[in-house]
Amino acid sequence: MKLFNRNLNRNFNMFFIWMFMVILTVTLTSSAPIIHKEPERAAYDIDARIFIDKKQINISVPQYMETIQGGIVPHHHIAYSMIGEFYETLEKEVDLIMLIGPNHSGKGPRYQAVGSIYMTHYGQIAPSPLFGQLLNDDDVVIADDTMLRGEHSVGIHMNFISAYYENTPVLTLLVHETGGIHGVDRFAQKIKHLIGDKNVVIIGSVDFSHDLSLEHANMKDQLTKEILKNKSYKRLFTLNNDYLDSPTTAYLTIMLLKEMGYEHQVLLKEGNAALILNRPSMKATTSYLVYGYGKED
């Protein structure tokens, strides 16, 4: 009889645990937001944590923002909502998207064009045919596959591009900081000549102050905002990682937009990881500034 009771208790406990797990699974499945979803095949770092639900996309531009032709936007997954708002404001009927981001590894030549196919939640993104023409420039080489697999600065944006744009070719360029401002203006003019009269959006992927307390990050960001507001763009090259992770990306993006006649600048959004995560005492934060560029009415 004791053996029977012991087995009965054991079976009851197992049944209770099983029922608890079923209820927990159903609850989590029905209530958790879908922001983590793996694509069928992630060849490169698209940061699969970020999933954009097309049903939630509002293609119309919010009334408090104007349509923009490009700008500067973060690549940190914590700022994904800010990135999404940026894409909401971008011009949608375009011939080409140009995406510029930092090569965080610093390996290889300064300018590297991406010829790889990215697999996102909404299918493949193939490189623009202009990729081959860009490689004709002596300053540009094809981006290394090994480096691309861990480079999130452009990868994360492929999620948004595939969600907001269908079948629009993407010309992707990775840069690093060797050489300062030397030759960047000349390179911008070469790219403008390559683009020609195409209707293009230019996206510069930049995170701002790094590894500082919120108080110190705000101080650094204030100087950066003054430089951008005053359009003293060459001064960006005097700033280090305390201010932004890629002066070349920011400067090249702004110069390309200027070459195309888009000089009207709007600070669309600003934030910091400490505030987004509600952890104001964080010792090592990252800050985000989102700038849009268009034509004045």
N, C-alpha and C positions, 0 to 999 in steps of 0.2 A: 504493500500500500504506500509506503514512504517513497519507494522508487517511482511509483505511478505519479504521486503528487509532485516529485522533483521534476519529472519529465513534463508534466503539465505546466508547471511554473516556467520552465525553460522555454517551452513552446509559446506560452503567453508573452513572455518577455521579447522573444524574437518577433512575434507578430506586432507587438506594440512599437518596437524600433522600426520595423518595416513601414507601418502606417505613418509614423512620425516623419520618416524620410520622404514618403510620397507627398504628404501635405506640405512639407517645406519646399520640395521641388516645384510643386504647382504654384505655391505662393510667390517664389522668386521669379519663376518664369512669367507670371502674369503681371508683376509689378515692376520689374527691373527695366530701366531704359535700355534700348538697343544702341550701345555705342561701341561695343566690343564684338567684332564679328570678323572671322578670317575669310579672305577671298579664297577662291578655289586654288589659286597658286600665286604665292607672293615671291616673285623672282628677286625683287629688290625691296629695300626698306620703305614701304609706303606707310608705316606705322599703322598696323592693322587694328590698333585700339580705336581708331577713328572710323566710325561708320556714319554716313550721311543718309538719312531717310529721305528719299526723293519726295515722298508724300508731304513732308514738312517744309519743302523749299517754296519760298515765296519769290517768284521771279520778278515781280514788280518791285521797284525801288522804294524803300521806306520814305515817307514824306520829308523827314528831317535830313535826308541825305540826297546828294545829287549823283547822277550816273557818272562814273569815273572810267578813265581809260587805262588805269594801272595804278601802281603804288607800292608801298612797303608794308609787309604783313609778317607776323611771326611764323615760326616753324615748330614751336614747342607744343606738344599735344595738350598741355594744360590749358592753353589759350584757344582751344578748338572752336569755341563759340564766337570769339572775336574774328577768327579766320573765316568762319561761315558768314558773318555779317559783311565782311569785306567782299566776299564773292557775290553776295546779294546785290551790292552796289555797282559791280563791274558791268561794263558794256557787254551785251550777250551776242549780238550779231556781228561776229568778227571772222576774219579769214585765218588768223593765226594767234596763238598764245605763246609769248616768250617768257620763260621762267628762268630766273637767275638766283642762284643760292651759293652759300659758302661751302667750299671743300674743307670740312672741319679737320681732316687728316693732315692737310697741308702738303700732301705728297704729290709729286709730279709737277708739270708745267702750270703756270698761273691760270690759263684758260683751258678748260676741258669741256668739250661738247658731248652730250649724252646721246648715244645711238641705240640704247637698249629699249626693249619693250617692257612697260610696266603693266602688271596684272592688278587691277583694282576690283572693288566690289561690283562695279558695273562694266567689267570687261577690260580689254586691253587698251593701252594708250601707246601708240606708235610714234616714233620721232617724225618731225616734219621733213619733207624732202630737202628743205634748206640746210639740213644737218650736213649733208655732203659738201655743199658749197661753203659752209662755214669752215670745214676742215681744210679748204684750200688756202686759208690764211695761215701763214707761217707761225703765228703766235698760238694757234689752237691745235690741240690734239684730241683724239677720242678718249673719253673718260674710261678709266680702268674699272673693269668689272668687279674686282675684289673690293675696291674702295666704294663703289656704288652700293654694294650689299649692306653697308652699314651707314650710309649717308641719308639722314632724315630731312635735311634742309629742303630738298626738292621732292623727296619721296612722299612726304605727308601731303603735299599739295596735289599730288596725282589723284587722291581720294576726292578732293573738291572739284578738280577739273573734270573728272569723269562724271560727277553728279550734276554739275551745272552746265557743262558743254557736251554736246554729242558730235562725234566725228570731226572735231576741230583739231588740226595738227598742232603739236607742241614742239617748240624749239627750246631745248633745255641746256643751260650753260652753268658749269660750276667754276668758281673762282677762289683763289686765296690771296693772301696779302703781300706776297713778295713783290717788291718794287714800288710800293706806295702809289702815288698818283701818276707816276711816269707812264706815259703811253695810253692811259685810260681814255682820254678824250679822243685820240686818234682811233682807238679801237671802237668806241661808240659810233663814230662816223662811218666806219666800215660796216658795222651791223646795220645802221640806218640805210646805207646804200644797198645792202643785201635784201633788206625787207622791202625796199621800194615803196610803192603806193598802197601796199596791203593795209587793211584795217586790222590793227594789232592791239592786243592788251599786253602790257609789260608788267610782270609781277616780280618784285624783289623780295626774297625771303630773308628776313633779318630779325634776330632777337637782340634786345638792347642790354642794359646793364646786367652783369653776371656775378654771381657768388658774393653778393653784398647784402647787408641788412636792408630792411625796407627803408629806413631813414637815409642811409647812404645811397641807396639806389635812386631814391627820389631826387637827391642832390645832383647826381650824375645825369639823370634824365632831364633835369631842368636845363643844364648846359646844352645837351644834345638838341632839345626842343628849340632853344634860342638860336642855335646854329642853323637848324632847318627853317625856322620862321624867317630868319634874316637872309636865307638863301646863300649863306656862306659855305657852300657845299665842299669846297676844297679843304676846309677845316676839319671835315670828318676824318681825314687821314692823319690828324694829330691825336686822335682818340684811340685808346686801347680797349681791351676786352671789358674793362670796368664800365664802358659806355655802350659799346655795340660789338657784335661778333664779326661783322664784315663791312668795313667802310667801302670796300670796292664794290660789293653788291649794291649798297645804297646809292653810291655815287653813279655807277653805271646805269642803274635803273632810272634815276632822276634825269641824267643826261640824255638817255634815249627818248624819254617822254618829252623832254624839252626840244629835242631835234624834230619831233613830230608835232610840236605846237601845243603840248599839254603842260603848261607851267603853273596853272592855278592849283594851289596846294591847300588841302584840308586835313587837319588832324581829326580823323574819324573816331578814334578810340584810344584809350590808354589804360594799362593795367599792370598788375604785378602778381606773380605766382602766390605770394604771401596773402594777398587779398582774395584771390580767386579760391584758394584753399582754406581761407579763414584761419590762417596761422600767422598773424602779424609779427610774432617773435622769431620767425625763421631767420637763421643766421646766413643762409646762402640762397638768395632769391634770384629770379630772372624777371626782368621787366619787358613790357610789350608796348610798342607804339605803332598805331596803324594809320598810315598816311594815304590819302587818295589824291590823284592828279587828273585834272581835266581842263576844259576851256571855260573861261569866264563868260557868263551870259552877256 
